[in-house]
């Protein structure tokens, strides 16, 4: 669970950095990286929900 939370935090940071670069500097490559991070973040959050529900049952 801790590893999953660490992965989520890393993806959030990657998204923030790249999204800011796209918005502030018009960096198209950073936009692509931000979208990729958002997709990965979505997957990780779904996994977190699944693990969290399982742990709550125990």
PDB file of N, CA, C and O in Angstrom:
ATOM      1  N   UNK A   1       0.832  -1.191   0.000  1.00  0.00           N
ATOM      2  CA  UNK A   1       0.000   0.000   0.000  1.00  0.00           C
ATOM      3  C   UNK A   1       0.876   1.254   0.000  1.00  0.00           C
ATOM      4  O   UNK A   1       0.610   2.203  -0.738  1.00  0.00           O
ATOM      5  N   UNK A   2       1.923   1.254   0.831  1.00  0.00           N
ATOM      6  CA  UNK A   2       2.812   2.420   0.886  1.00  0.00           C
ATOM      7  C   UNK A   2       3.486   2.649  -0.462  1.00  0.00           C
ATOM      8  O   UNK A   2       3.618   3.788  -0.910  1.00  0.00           O
ATOM      9  N   UNK A   3       3.908   1.570  -1.104  1.00  0.00           N
ATOM     10  CA  UNK A   3       4.535   1.668  -2.421  1.00  0.00           C
ATOM     11  C   UNK A   3       3.568   2.281  -3.436  1.00  0.00           C
ATOM     12  O   UNK A   3       3.964   3.104  -4.261  1.00  0.00           O
ATOM     13  N   UNK A   4       2.314   1.879  -3.370  1.00  0.00           N
ATOM     14  CA  UNK A   4       1.297   2.405  -4.277  1.00  0.00           C
ATOM     15  C   UNK A   4       1.104   3.908  -4.059  1.00  0.00           C
ATOM     16  O   UNK A   4       0.997   4.668  -5.021  1.00  0.00           O
ATOM     17  N   UNK A   5       1.062   4.324  -2.813  1.00  0.00           N
ATOM     18  CA  UNK A   5       0.910   5.752  -2.494  1.00  0.00           C
ATOM     19  C   UNK A   5       2.129   6.535  -2.991  1.00  0.00           C
ATOM     20  O   UNK A   5       1.991   7.648  -3.497  1.00  0.00           O
ATOM     21  N   UNK A   6       3.307   5.955  -2.846  1.00  0.00           N
ATOM     22  CA  UNK A   6       4.523   6.613  -3.346  1.00  0.00           C
ATOM     23  C   UNK A   6       4.473   6.771  -4.868  1.00  0.00           C
ATOM     24  O   UNK A   6       4.875   7.807  -5.399  1.00  0.00           O
ATOM     25  N   UNK A   7       3.984   5.752  -5.563  1.00  0.00           N
ATOM     26  CA  UNK A   7       3.861   5.824  -7.020  1.00  0.00           C
ATOM     27  C   UNK A   7       2.854   6.901  -7.422  1.00  0.00           C
ATOM     28  O   UNK A   7       3.078   7.639  -8.381  1.00  0.00           O
ATOM     29  N   UNK A   8       1.755   6.988  -6.690  1.00  0.00           N
ATOM     30  CA  UNK A   8       0.739   8.011  -6.977  1.00  0.00           C
ATOM     31  C   UNK A   8       1.334   9.406  -6.795  1.00  0.00           C
ATOM     32  O   UNK A   8       1.131  10.286  -7.631  1.00  0.00           O
ATOM     33  N   UNK A   9       2.064   9.604  -5.705  1.00  0.00           N
ATOM     34  CA  UNK A   9       2.683  10.910  -5.449  1.00  0.00           C
ATOM     35  C   UNK A   9       3.692  11.270  -6.541  1.00  0.00           C
ATOM     36  O   UNK A   9       3.780  12.433  -6.936  1.00  0.00           O
ATOM     37  N   UNK A  10       4.446  10.296  -7.029  1.00  0.00           N
ATOM     38  CA  UNK A  10       5.420  10.551  -8.092  1.00  0.00           C
ATOM     39  C   UNK A  10       4.710  10.962  -9.382  1.00  0.00           C
ATOM     40  O   UNK A  10       5.170  11.864 -10.082  1.00  0.00           O
ATOM     41  N   UNK A  11       3.601  10.311  -9.696  1.00  0.00           N
ATOM     42  CA  UNK A  11       2.860  10.655 -10.913  1.00  0.00           C
ATOM     43  C   UNK A  11       2.213  12.033 -10.791  1.00  0.00           C
ATOM     44  O   UNK A  11       2.154  12.782 -11.766  1.00  0.00           O
ATOM     45  N   UNK A  12       1.729  12.367  -9.597  1.00  0.00           N
ATOM     46  CA  UNK A  12       1.138  13.696  -9.385  1.00  0.00           C
ATOM     47  C   UNK A  12       2.202  14.770  -9.617  1.00  0.00           C
ATOM     48  O   UNK A  12       1.949  15.781 -10.273  1.00  0.00           O
ATOM     49  N   UNK A  13       3.390  14.536  -9.071  1.00  0.00           N
ATOM     50  CA  UNK A  13       4.481  15.496  -9.246  1.00  0.00           C
ATOM     51  C   UNK A  13       4.868  15.632 -10.718  1.00  0.00           C
ATOM     52  O   UNK A  13       5.068  16.743 -11.209  1.00  0.00           O
ATOM     53  N   UNK A  14       4.973  14.500 -11.421  1.00  0.00           N
ATOM     54  CA  UNK A  14       5.318  14.529 -12.849  1.00  0.00           C
ATOM     55  C   UNK A  14       4.254  15.295 -13.630  1.00  0.00           C
ATOM     56  O   UNK A  14       4.579  16.089 -14.513  1.00  0.00           O
ATOM     57  N   UNK A  15       2.982  15.055 -13.304  1.00  0.00           N
ATOM     58  CA  UNK A  15       1.908  15.756 -13.984  1.00  0.00           C
ATOM     59  C   UNK A  15       1.989  17.254 -13.749  1.00  0.00           C
ATOM     60  O   UNK A  15       1.859  18.041 -14.686  1.00  0.00           O
ATOM     61  N   UNK A  16       2.204  17.654 -12.495  1.00  0.00           N
ATOM     62  CA  UNK A  16       2.247  19.075 -12.165  1.00  0.00           C
ATOM     63  C   UNK A  16       3.379  19.789 -12.896  1.00  0.00           C
ATOM     64  O   UNK A  16       3.187  20.876 -13.439  1.00  0.00           O
ATOM     65  N   UNK A  17       4.546  19.177 -12.905  1.00  0.00           N
ATOM     66  CA  UNK A  17       5.706  19.789 -13.556  1.00  0.00           C
ATOM     67  C   UNK A  17       5.459  19.948 -15.056  1.00  0.00           C
ATOM     68  O   UNK A  17       5.690  21.017 -15.621  1.00  0.00           O
ATOM     69  N   UNK A  18       4.992  18.881 -15.690  1.00  0.00           N
ATOM     70  CA  UNK A  18       4.797  18.913 -17.140  1.00  0.00           C
ATOM     71  C   UNK A  18       3.608  19.772 -17.560  1.00  0.00           C
ATOM     72  O   UNK A  18       3.669  20.457 -18.581  1.00  0.00           O
ATOM     73  N   UNK A  19       2.537  19.741 -16.788  1.00  0.00           N
ATOM     74  CA  UNK A  19       1.377  20.577 -17.110  1.00  0.00           C
ATOM     75  C   UNK A  19       1.742  22.056 -16.994  1.00  0.00           C
ATOM     76  O   UNK A  19       1.324  22.870 -17.818  1.00  0.00           O
ATOM     77  N   UNK A  20       2.520  22.398 -15.973  1.00  0.00           N
ATOM     78  CA  UNK A  20       2.953  23.789 -15.802  1.00  0.00           C
ATOM     79  C   UNK A  20       3.836  24.222 -16.966  1.00  0.00           C
ATOM     80  O   UNK A  20       3.710  25.344 -17.457  1.00  0.00           O
ATOM     81  N   UNK A  21       4.724  23.345 -17.409  1.00  0.00           N
ATOM     82  CA  UNK A  21       5.598  23.684 -18.535  1.00  0.00           C
ATOM     83  C   UNK A  21       4.787  23.908 -19.805  1.00  0.00           C
ATOM     84  O   UNK A  21       5.108  24.786 -20.606  1.00  0.00           O
ATOM     85  N   UNK A  22       3.741  23.116 -19.986  1.00  0.00           N
ATOM     86  CA  UNK A  22       2.897  23.288 -21.170  1.00  0.00           C
ATOM     87  C   UNK A  22       2.138  24.607 -21.107  1.00  0.00           C
ATOM     88  O   UNK A  22       2.092  25.354 -22.085  1.00  0.00           O
ATOM     89  N   UNK A  23       1.548  24.887 -19.961  1.00  0.00           N
ATOM     90  CA  UNK A  23       0.732  26.091 -19.820  1.00  0.00           C
ATOM     91  C   UNK A  23       1.585  27.357 -19.868  1.00  0.00           C
ATOM     92  O   UNK A  23       1.250  28.310 -20.571  1.00  0.00           O
ATOM     93  N   UNK A  24       2.683  27.364 -19.121  1.00  0.00           N
ATOM     94  CA  UNK A  24       3.487  28.572 -18.991  1.00  0.00           C
ATOM     95  C   UNK A  24       4.397  28.835 -20.182  1.00  0.00           C
ATOM     96  O   UNK A  24       4.610  29.985 -20.566  1.00  0.00           O
ATOM     97  N   UNK A  25       4.937  27.762 -20.771  1.00  0.00           N
ATOM     98  CA  UNK A  25       5.928  27.931 -21.830  1.00  0.00           C
ATOM     99  C   UNK A  25       5.455  27.461 -23.198  1.00  0.00           C
ATOM    100  O   UNK A  25       6.153  27.644 -24.195  1.00  0.00           O
ATOM    101  N   UNK A  26       4.259  26.850 -23.247  1.00  0.00           N
ATOM    102  CA  UNK A  26       3.759  26.337 -24.514  1.00  0.00           C
ATOM    103  C   UNK A  26       4.524  25.118 -25.005  1.00  0.00           C
ATOM    104  O   UNK A  26       4.554  24.851 -26.206  1.00  0.00           O
ATOM    105  N   UNK A  27       5.139  24.378 -24.098  1.00  0.00           N
ATOM    106  CA  UNK A  27       5.944  23.209 -24.433  1.00  0.00           C
ATOM    107  C   UNK A  27       5.029  22.038 -24.786  1.00  0.00           C
ATOM    108  O   UNK A  27       4.402  21.448 -23.907  1.00  0.00           O
ATOM    109  N   UNK A  28       4.954  21.704 -26.083  1.00  0.00           N
ATOM    110  CA  UNK A  28       4.056  20.642 -26.538  1.00  0.00           C
ATOM    111  C   UNK A  28       4.479  19.266 -26.024  1.00  0.00           C
ATOM    112  O   UNK A  28       3.626  18.442 -25.694  1.00  0.00           O
ATOM    113  N   UNK A  29       5.772  19.013 -25.953  1.00  0.00           N
ATOM    114  CA  UNK A  29       6.265  17.718 -25.462  1.00  0.00           C
ATOM    115  C   UNK A  29       5.882  17.534 -23.989  1.00  0.00           C
ATOM    116  O   UNK A  29       5.562  16.425 -23.560  1.00  0.00           O
ATOM    117  N   UNK A  30       5.915  18.609 -23.234  1.00  0.00           N
ATOM    118  CA  UNK A  30       5.520  18.532 -21.826  1.00  0.00           C
ATOM    119  C   UNK A  30       4.036  18.202 -21.710  1.00  0.00           C
ATOM    120  O   UNK A  30       3.623  17.511 -20.779  1.00  0.00           O
ATOM    121  N   UNK A  31       3.243  18.688 -22.643  1.00  0.00           N
ATOM    122  CA  UNK A  31       1.814  18.353 -22.661  1.00  0.00           C
ATOM    123  C   UNK A  31       1.599  16.866 -22.870  1.00  0.00           C
ATOM    124  O   UNK A  31       0.730  16.259 -22.243  1.00  0.00           O
ATOM    125  N   UNK A  32       2.394  16.286 -23.753  1.00  0.00           N
ATOM    126  CA  UNK A  32       2.307  14.845 -23.999  1.00  0.00           C
ATOM    127  C   UNK A  32       2.684  14.074 -22.743  1.00  0.00           C
ATOM    128  O   UNK A  32       2.020  13.103 -22.383  1.00  0.00           O
ATOM    129  N   UNK A  33       3.743  14.503 -22.080  1.00  0.00           N
ATOM    130  CA  UNK A  33       4.166  13.836 -20.837  1.00  0.00           C
ATOM    131  C   UNK A  33       3.107  14.001 -19.743  1.00  0.00           C
ATOM    132  O   UNK A  33       2.874  13.075 -18.967  1.00  0.00           O
ATOM    133  N   UNK A  34       2.472  15.160 -19.675  1.00  0.00           N
ATOM    134  CA  UNK A  34       1.431  15.400 -18.674  1.00  0.00           C
ATOM    135  C   UNK A  34       0.234  14.485 -18.917  1.00  0.00           C
ATOM    136  O   UNK A  34      -0.338  13.941 -17.972  1.00  0.00           O
ATOM    137  N   UNK A  35      -0.142  14.319 -20.175  1.00  0.00           N
ATOM    138  CA  UNK A  35      -1.263  13.427 -20.493  1.00  0.00           C
ATOM    139  C   UNK A  35      -0.925  11.984 -20.139  1.00  0.00           C
ATOM    140  O   UNK A  35      -1.773  11.252 -19.628  1.00  0.00           O
ATOM    141  N   UNK A  36       0.302  11.579 -20.408  1.00  0.00           N
ATOM    142  CA  UNK A  36       0.737  10.224 -20.069  1.00  0.00           C
ATOM    143  C   UNK A  36       0.699  10.023 -18.548  1.00  0.00           C
ATOM    144  O   UNK A  36       0.244   8.986 -18.064  1.00  0.00           O
ATOM    145  N   UNK A  37       1.174  11.008 -17.811  1.00  0.00           N
ATOM    146  CA  UNK A  37       1.157  10.928 -16.346  1.00  0.00           C
ATOM    147  C   UNK A  37      -0.280  10.863 -15.828  1.00  0.00           C
ATOM    148  O   UNK A  37      -0.561  10.155 -14.861  1.00  0.00           O
ATOM    149  N   UNK A  38      -1.188  11.598 -16.470  1.00  0.00           N
ATOM    150  CA  UNK A  38      -2.591  11.581 -16.056  1.00  0.00           C
ATOM    151  C   UNK A  38      -3.209  10.205 -16.267  1.00  0.00           C
ATOM    152  O   UNK A  38      -3.975   9.732 -15.426  1.00  0.00           O
ATOM    153  N   UNK A  39      -2.885   9.565 -17.374  1.00  0.00           N
ATOM    154  CA  UNK A  39      -3.390   8.207 -17.624  1.00  0.00           C
ATOM    155  C   UNK A  39      -2.863   7.228 -16.585  1.00  0.00           C
ATOM    156  O   UNK A  39      -3.617   6.420 -16.043  1.00  0.00           O
ATOM    157  N   UNK A  40      -1.576   7.304 -16.314  1.00  0.00           N
ATOM    158  CA  UNK A  40      -0.970   6.411 -15.329  1.00  0.00           C
ATOM    159  C   UNK A  40      -1.549   6.679 -13.942  1.00  0.00           C
ATOM    160  O   UNK A  40      -1.787   5.748 -13.173  1.00  0.00           O
ATOM    161  N   UNK A  41      -1.771   7.934 -13.631  1.00  0.00           N
ATOM    162  CA  UNK A  41      -2.352   8.311 -12.349  1.00  0.00           C
ATOM    163  C   UNK A  41      -3.754   7.727 -12.197  1.00  0.00           C
ATOM    164  O   UNK A  41      -4.123   7.245 -11.127  1.00  0.00           O
ATOM    165  N   UNK A  42      -4.515   7.776 -13.259  1.00  0.00           N
ATOM    166  CA  UNK A  42      -5.857   7.208 -13.246  1.00  0.00           C
ATOM    167  C   UNK A  42      -5.815   5.716 -12.916  1.00  0.00           C
ATOM    168  O   UNK A  42      -6.605   5.234 -12.104  1.00  0.00           O
ATOM    169  N   UNK A  43      -4.905   4.995 -13.541  1.00  0.00           N
ATOM    170  CA  UNK A  43      -4.761   3.560 -13.280  1.00  0.00           C
ATOM    171  C   UNK A  43      -4.360   3.307 -11.828  1.00  0.00           C
ATOM    172  O   UNK A  43      -4.902   2.420 -11.168  1.00  0.00           O
ATOM    173  N   UNK A  44      -3.409   4.094 -11.344  1.00  0.00           N
ATOM    174  CA  UNK A  44      -2.941   3.919  -9.967  1.00  0.00           C
ATOM    175  C   UNK A  44      -4.035   4.222  -8.950  1.00  0.00           C
ATOM    176  O   UNK A  44      -4.145   3.538  -7.932  1.00  0.00           O
ATOM    177  N   UNK A  45      -4.837   5.236  -9.218  1.00  0.00           N
ATOM    178  CA  UNK A  45      -5.920   5.579  -8.293  1.00  0.00           C
ATOM    179  C   UNK A  45      -6.980   4.489  -8.245  1.00  0.00           C
ATOM    180  O   UNK A  45      -7.542   4.216  -7.185  1.00  0.00           O
ATOM    181  N   UNK A  46      -7.256   3.867  -9.382  1.00  0.00           N
ATOM    182  CA  UNK A  46      -8.202   2.742  -9.399  1.00  0.00           C
ATOM    183  C   UNK A  46      -7.647   1.579  -8.592  1.00  0.00           C
ATOM    184  O   UNK A  46      -8.378   0.929  -7.845  1.00  0.00           O
ATOM    185  N   UNK A  47      -6.354   1.318  -8.744  1.00  0.00           N
ATOM    186  CA  UNK A  47      -5.709   0.256  -7.979  1.00  0.00           C
ATOM    187  C   UNK A  47      -5.739   0.580  -6.484  1.00  0.00           C
ATOM    188  O   UNK A  47      -5.975  -0.303  -5.660  1.00  0.00           O
ATOM    189  N   UNK A  48      -5.500   1.844  -6.138  1.00  0.00           N
ATOM    190  CA  UNK A  48      -5.548   2.266  -4.742  1.00  0.00           C
ATOM    191  C   UNK A  48      -6.929   2.016  -4.153  1.00  0.00           C
ATOM    192  O   UNK A  48      -7.051   1.523  -3.031  1.00  0.00           O
ATOM    193  N   UNK A  49      -7.951   2.350  -4.898  1.00  0.00           N
ATOM    194  CA  UNK A  49      -9.321   2.149  -4.424  1.00  0.00           C
ATOM    195  C   UNK A  49      -9.580   0.667  -4.153  1.00  0.00           C
ATOM    196  O   UNK A  49     -10.153   0.304  -3.127  1.00  0.00           O
ATOM    197  N   UNK A  50      -9.152  -0.176  -5.083  1.00  0.00           N
ATOM    198  CA  UNK A  50      -9.341  -1.618  -4.942  1.00  0.00           C
ATOM    199  C   UNK A  50      -8.627  -2.142  -3.692  1.00  0.00           C
ATOM    200  O   UNK A  50      -9.215  -2.881  -2.902  1.00  0.00           O
ATOM    201  N   UNK A  51      -7.368  -1.759  -3.516  1.00  0.00           N
ATOM    202  CA  UNK A  51      -6.575  -2.212  -2.369  1.00  0.00           C
ATOM    203  C   UNK A  51      -7.172  -1.665  -1.071  1.00  0.00           C
ATOM    204  O   UNK A  51      -7.260  -2.381  -0.073  1.00  0.00           O
ATOM    205  N   UNK A  52      -7.575  -0.415  -1.089  1.00  0.00           N
ATOM    206  CA  UNK A  52      -8.133   0.215   0.108  1.00  0.00           C
ATOM    207  C   UNK A  52      -9.415  -0.473   0.554  1.00  0.00           C
ATOM    208  O   UNK A  52      -9.621  -0.691   1.748  1.00  0.00           O
ATOM    209  N   UNK A  53     -10.263  -0.810  -0.383  1.00  0.00           N
ATOM    210  CA  UNK A  53     -11.525  -1.503  -0.052  1.00  0.00           C
ATOM    211  C   UNK A  53     -11.227  -2.881   0.532  1.00  0.00           C
ATOM    212  O   UNK A  53     -11.859  -3.292   1.505  1.00  0.00           O
ATOM    213  N   UNK A  54     -10.273  -3.592  -0.054  1.00  0.00           N
ATOM    214  CA  UNK A  54      -9.890  -4.912   0.446  1.00  0.00           C
ATOM    215  C   UNK A  54      -9.361  -4.828   1.876  1.00  0.00           C
ATOM    216  O   UNK A  54      -9.713  -5.647   2.725  1.00  0.00           O
ATOM    217  N   UNK A  55      -8.511  -3.831   2.135  1.00  0.00           N
ATOM    218  CA  UNK A  55      -7.963  -3.676   3.479  1.00  0.00           C
ATOM    219  C   UNK A  55      -9.026  -3.269   4.489  1.00  0.00           C
ATOM    220  O   UNK A  55      -8.929  -3.633   5.661  1.00  0.00           O
ATOM    221  N   UNK A  56     -10.031  -2.526   4.064  1.00  0.00           N
ATOM    222  CA  UNK A  56     -11.096  -2.111   4.956  1.00  0.00           C
ATOM    223  C   UNK A  56     -11.962  -3.301   5.365  1.00  0.00           C
ATOM    224  O   UNK A  56     -12.542  -3.307   6.450  1.00  0.00           O
ATOM    225  N   UNK A  57     -12.045  -4.298   4.499  1.00  0.00           N
ATOM    226  CA  UNK A  57     -12.851  -5.487   4.798  1.00  0.00           C
ATOM    227  C   UNK A  57     -12.185  -6.364   5.846  1.00  0.00           C
ATOM    228  O   UNK A  57     -12.870  -7.107   6.549  1.00  0.00           O
ATOM    229  N   UNK A  58     -10.879  -6.295   5.962  1.00  0.00           N
ATOM    230  CA  UNK A  58     -10.150  -7.174   6.895  1.00  0.00           C
ATOM    231  C   UNK A  58     -10.064  -6.630   8.267  1.00  0.00           C
ATOM    232  O   UNK A  58      -9.482  -7.263   9.147  1.00  0.00           O
TER     233      UNK A  58
END
